[in-house]
Amino acid sequence: MRLAPVPYATSRSALVQAAPGRVLTELVDFRRWRDWSPWEGTDPRMRRSYSGPTSGAGSEYAWDGGTKAGAGSMRISSVLGSRAVEIDLHFERPFPADADIRFDLVPQPEGERTLVTWSMAGEHTGVMRVLGRVLSMDRLVGTDLEKGLARLKDLVER
């Protein structure tokens, strides 16, 4: 008997003192993620590769690292003007998994400010289905999303 996948979703938000277009610049080019991603620095020997367009829909990024970084790839599936970026995420290691990433950019009425929400959703299967009952994705990934948003905020506000 095969167990049904268990869905999960987590998100974090930050108010950034910059226009949505400025934030979007950092999100749609995976090469720029090295300046703010919460997972940068976890493995100094991590190998990275980029393919497809330099930025925007179709842009791809893959990494291969040690235990902490694991291995996987991301592909920007769509850019909805300066309002949202959708990304397909695939993990190969430590556990095979797929997830949907979304950045929502909501301009604020008080000038050059943007509410940035980083969301991740998917389904636990295999080993993660069992671990997910004990360790929620919100607990596992939420802190990383907060760290990444803080670094992104710092970068775009400079």
SULSUL-V677176 format. One record per backbone hydrogen bond with DSSP energy under -1.0 kcal/mol. NH is the residue of the N-H (numbers start at 1). CO is the residue of the C=O. Records with the same first field share a line. If there is no record, write none. Layout:
NH = CO + CO
This chain:
6 = 124
8 = 122
10 = 120
12 = 118
14 = 116
16 = 114
18 = 16
23 = 19
24 = 20
25 = 21
26 = 23
27 = 23
28 = 24
32 = 29
35 = 32
36 = 33
37 = 33
40 = 37
42 = 39
46 = 43
47 = 64
49 = 62
51 = 60
56 = 28
58 = 76
59 = 56
60 = 51
61 = 74
62 = 49
63 = 72
64 = 47
65 = 70
70 = 66
71 = 93
72 = 63
73 = 90
74 = 61
75 = 88
76 = 59
77 = 86
78 = 86
80 = 84
81 = 79
83 = 80
85 = 103
86 = 78
87 = 101
88 = 75
89 = 99
90 = 73
91 = 97
92 = 71
93 = 71
97 = 91
99 = 89
100 = 121
101 = 87
102 = 119
103 = 85
104 = 117
105 = 83
106 = 115
108 = 113
111 = 109
113 = 111
114 = 16
115 = 106
116 = 14
117 = 104
118 = 12
119 = 102
120 = 10
121 = 100
122 = 8
124 = 6
128 = 125
131 = 127
132 = 128
133 = 130
134 = 131
135 = 131
140 = 136
141 = 137
142 = 138
145 = 141
146 = 142
147 = 143
148 = 144
149 = 145
150 = 146
151 = 147
152 = 148
153 = 149
154 = 150
155 = 151
156 = 152
157 = 153
